[in-house]
Amino acid sequence: MTTAYSYIRFSTPEQSKGDSHRRQQQKAKEYALQHNILLDENLTFRDLGRSAFRGGHAEVGKLGEFILAIDEGLVKPGDYLLIENLDRLSRQAITDAFDLLRAICNRGVNVVTFSDGKIYNRESLNDPINMLTAIILFSRSHEESATKGKRVKEAWDIKRKNIKNKPLTSKVPGWIEYDKAAGKLNLIDDRVKIVRRIFTEYIEGKGQTAISRGLNNDQVPCWGTGEQQAANWYDSYITKILDNEAVIGVFRPHVFDFSTGKKKRVPTGQMIPDYYPSVLDTETFYRVRELRDQRNTMKGRKATQQLQNIFSMVAKCPHCGGKLIRVNKGKRSTYLVCSFAKLGATVEAGHKYCSGGYQSIPLGKIESRFIDAVKSGQFFIPVDGSKISEIQEKIDKNNRDKQDRQTGLSKIVNAILEGSLTNKSVMHYDVPRADGTIKNWTVEDEREILEQGIKGIEIENRNNQSDLEVLRPRIIEKKLLELKHAVSRDVVNYEQANSVLRALCESIVIRRDEKTIIFKFNHTERLLILNW
């Protein structure tokens, strides 16, 4: 008995929620019943959510399998392929669409469009009228799809041009929400903390497995809603967050490419800095990227080594002051480049940019020159007590401020104990607040601001005291000796050497044009310059 097979196709997955699928399936059943043909529902070929305009369904979808089934003898000559309209078969260019129809008919299979009951086969396609009818239908459907595609593309082009004023799409990373009414992108505070935690833990030496395990142990909820919300954090999602430039505000426009027959997102145009609200500074992001590159390439014993760039987080661009980051250009060729230049930001876009442009500085040459200078004693720190005096003055001033605040706080506490004041007593009327409101300033407000000020001074003085200890001559000599040990080993201890440099140096400016390394130290205004 002759058998019929249905081919159901609609353009987008969203259409499966509507009537398209049910309608096509029902009409196939009705046609088979009316013409006394057996409808094989076990071998129904459905390309759910594939667009016939791109032709992907013929190459990789069920229609390709149907042609293969004919060649294998599973579908026999004389059988029927039931479709709603010819545009369901293909909306490609006329020649491609007609070749697909002819390929099926030449294999002896009848193609039926049950919307008009027309049958296409090898014999009918030899009729000029039938051939012309098919060509006209294919032409019309292709033009409709092409026009629709052009309009959609134009709409997206307009959106991209207006991207500074309005977000391009409501699809955003998990730590951001789109306020449609205001047309703004806002950070989700609790998720921002998770992103920062992930980056911090990675820099501290944890891998994706340890990070995801920690989040799961702490019962941190996964992002997403409904079926899109995972039950647990996984390594793959941690990796996506670590690689996502959206954390530093960068947006990369993409388009869909169908050249391979598959739908694939590919970058288009320039990246857009400051599109998203930033979660991290660029230096932290590129520090993690540097660590990821190193961990991915290091094996065995070296896998525990954290850095392969002595100047990490301390080397600066001479043109814009941005951090110089390590990039790997293959074949063990590593360079330092400005983080802002790498972002591709431009002054026209109103972003911080690098006037020097993208310049590659050979990291190997710079490090070799520095290591030779450390070993030979050419790397030294000029003695200058000006920085020490400056920090000591800050400590003394902070101590005086702390004493004044403590005195004020004591007076308030004594007045409360005596009963002349309460926490609700008004000290000043109609005081503007940070949230925009205007309220009376009470004793409780005054106590809180004094206590916070004292705590802030104590923290600042602890930091100043640590800086002071580092700058004392005996400590500096100890640090220089530690640095020499780190670079004199058979395998340079980059982590230790970088730690010493960050303690000693305010910045290291590397100039490619002059071939110089300029060291600016924390404890003195005097510079040390090395040629390379």
Salt bridges, closest charged atoms under 4 A:
ASP19 OD1 - ARG22 NE 2.61
GLU41 OE1 - LYS29 NZ 3.76
GLU65 OE1 - LYS62 NZ 3.40
ASP71 OD1 - ARG107 NE 2.73
GLU84 OE2 - ARG23 NE 2.65
GLU84 OE1 - ARG88 NE 3.25
ASP87 OD2 - ARG91 NH2 2.82
ASP99 OD1 - ARG102 NH2 2.84
ASP157 OD2 - LYS153 NZ 3.11
ASP157 OD1 - ARG160 NH1 3.43
GLU201 OE2 - ARG197 NE 3.00
GLU201 OE2 - LYS206 NZ 3.87
ASP218 OD2 - ARG197 NH2 2.75
ASP243 OD1 - ARG292 NE 2.88
GLU245 OE1 - ARG252 NE 2.47
GLU245 OE2 - ARG289 NH1 3.87
ASP274 OD2 - HIS351 ND1 2.63
ASP401 OD2 - LYS397 NZ 3.17
GLU444 OE1 - LYS424 NZ 3.32
ASP445 OD2 - ARG433 NH2 2.95
GLU458 OE2 - LYS402 NZ 3.20
GLU469 OE2 - ARG472 NE 3.54
GLU469 OE1 - ARG474 NH2 3.68
GLU482 OE1 - LYS479 NZ 4.00
GLU506 OE1 - LYS387 NZ 3.99
GLU506 OE2 - LYS520 NZ 3.51
ASP513 OD2 - ARG511 NH2 3.39
GLU514 OE1 - ARG511 NE 3.72
GLU525 OE2 - LYS387 NZ 3.84
